[in-house]
Amino acid sequence: MNIPKRIREVSKLTGDFLLRSGKRSNVYFDKYRFESDPVLLKAIAEAMAPLIPAGTEVLGGLEMGGIPIVTMLSQVTGLPAAFIRKEAKEYGTCQYAEGAELKGKKIVLIEDVVSSGGAITDAVEKLRKDGVPVDLTLCVIDRETGGKENLAAINVELKGLYTFSQIESAE
């Protein structure tokens, strides 16, 4: 399967879209379209697995788009998953991180599409405040709109499976 081409076919939308970063774009990748395709999602996870460094103990998926990816990556790699909320829930355990224990573990964050890196920055701030070191995030698509640079400024490396340019030019 030509994964970049399939992602484009399934999820590329054109129009006028407001991104999380506050910027506008005439191209939008509706990640839920590739995340809801079980064959494509599994192929993406299998392609991402080699990006996970040796010694990683937990994969942390960011709400909401990172959750399907981290779940499939967990299945493919056998590594436990944690689910990182934008805000702690106000009931039950009142936690912002659910699933596998993160304290004292080497974790890698998982995201779907990265524009400015704002959601990752927010998650890293919470995790570091709780003593969970984070220095790597993997994503399916790096939109190449400053996310990599913004994350580098807080000592987090961003590795994209594909860049926006690669998705756009896939044949």
MOSUL-V449789 format. One record per residue. N is the residue number from 0. RES is the residue in one letter. SS is DSSP state (@ for helix, = for strand, . for the rest). Layout:
n=N res=RES ss=SS
n=N res=RES ss=SS
//
This chain:
n=0 res=M ss=.
n=1 res=N ss=.
n=2 res=I ss=@
n=3 res=P ss=@
n=4 res=K ss=@
n=5 res=R ss=@
n=6 res=I ss=@
n=7 res=R ss=@
n=8 res=E ss=@
n=9 res=V ss=@
n=10 res=S ss=@
n=11 res=K ss==
n=12 res=L ss==
n=13 res=T ss==
n=14 res=G ss==
n=15 res=D ss==
n=16 res=F ss==
n=17 res=L ss==
n=18 res=L ss=.
n=19 res=R ss=.
n=20 res=S ss=.
n=21 res=G ss=.
n=22 res=K ss=.
n=23 res=R ss==
n=24 res=S ss==
n=25 res=N ss==
n=26 res=V ss==
n=27 res=Y ss==
n=28 res=F ss==
n=29 res=D ss=.
n=30 res=K ss=@
n=31 res=Y ss=@
n=32 res=R ss=@
n=33 res=F ss=@
n=34 res=E ss=@
n=35 res=S ss=.
n=36 res=D ss=.
n=37 res=P ss=@
n=38 res=V ss=@
n=39 res=L ss=@
n=40 res=L ss=@
n=41 res=K ss=@
n=42 res=A ss=@
n=43 res=I ss=@
n=44 res=A ss=@
n=45 res=E ss=@
n=46 res=A ss=@
n=47 res=M ss=@
n=48 res=A ss=@
n=49 res=P ss=.
n=50 res=L ss=.
n=51 res=I ss=.
n=52 res=P ss=.
n=53 res=A ss=.
n=54 res=G ss=.
n=55 res=T ss=.
n=56 res=E ss=.
n=57 res=V ss==
n=58 res=L ss==
n=59 res=G ss==
n=60 res=G ss==
n=61 res=L ss==
n=62 res=E ss=.
n=63 res=M ss=.
n=64 res=G ss=@
n=65 res=G ss=@
n=66 res=I ss=@
n=67 res=P ss=@
n=68 res=I ss=@
n=69 res=V ss=@
n=70 res=T ss=@
n=71 res=M ss=@
n=72 res=L ss=@
n=73 res=S ss=@
n=74 res=Q ss=@
n=75 res=V ss=@
n=76 res=T ss=@
n=77 res=G ss=.
n=78 res=L ss=.
n=79 res=P ss==
n=80 res=A ss==
n=81 res=A ss==
n=82 res=F ss==
n=83 res=I ss==
n=84 res=R ss=.
n=85 res=K ss=.
n=86 res=E ss=.
n=87 res=A ss=.
n=88 res=K ss=.
n=89 res=E ss=.
n=90 res=Y ss=.
n=91 res=G ss=.
n=92 res=T ss=.
n=93 res=C ss=.
n=94 res=Q ss=.
n=95 res=Y ss=.
n=96 res=A ss==
n=97 res=E ss==
n=98 res=G ss==
n=99 res=A ss=.
n=100 res=E ss=.
n=101 res=L ss=.
n=102 res=K ss=.
n=103 res=G ss=.
n=104 res=K ss=.
n=105 res=K ss=.
n=106 res=I ss==
n=107 res=V ss==
n=108 res=L ss==
n=109 res=I ss==
n=110 res=E ss==
n=111 res=D ss==
n=112 res=V ss==
n=113 res=V ss==
n=114 res=S ss=.
n=115 res=S ss=.
n=116 res=G ss=.
n=117 res=G ss=@
n=118 res=A ss=@
n=119 res=I ss=@
n=120 res=T ss=@
n=121 res=D ss=@
n=122 res=A ss=@
n=123 res=V ss=@
n=124 res=E ss=@
n=125 res=K ss=@
n=126 res=L ss=@
n=127 res=R ss=@
n=128 res=K ss=@
n=129 res=D ss=.
n=130 res=G ss=.
n=131 res=V ss=.
n=132 res=P ss=.
n=133 res=V ss=.
n=134 res=D ss=.
n=135 res=L ss==
n=136 res=T ss==
n=137 res=L ss==
n=138 res=C ss==
n=139 res=V ss==
n=140 res=I ss==
n=141 res=D ss==
n=142 res=R ss=.
n=143 res=E ss=.
n=144 res=T ss=.
n=145 res=G ss=.
n=146 res=G ss=@
n=147 res=K ss=@
n=148 res=E ss=@
n=149 res=N ss=@
n=150 res=L ss=@
n=151 res=A ss=@
n=152 res=A ss=.
n=153 res=I ss=.
n=154 res=N ss=.
n=155 res=V ss=.
n=156 res=E ss==
n=157 res=L ss==
n=158 res=K ss==
n=159 res=G ss==
n=160 res=L ss==
n=161 res=Y ss==
n=162 res=T ss==
n=163 res=F ss=@
n=164 res=S ss=@
n=165 res=Q ss=@
n=166 res=I ss=@
n=167 res=E ss=@
n=168 res=S ss=@
n=169 res=A ss=.
n=170 res=E ss=.
//
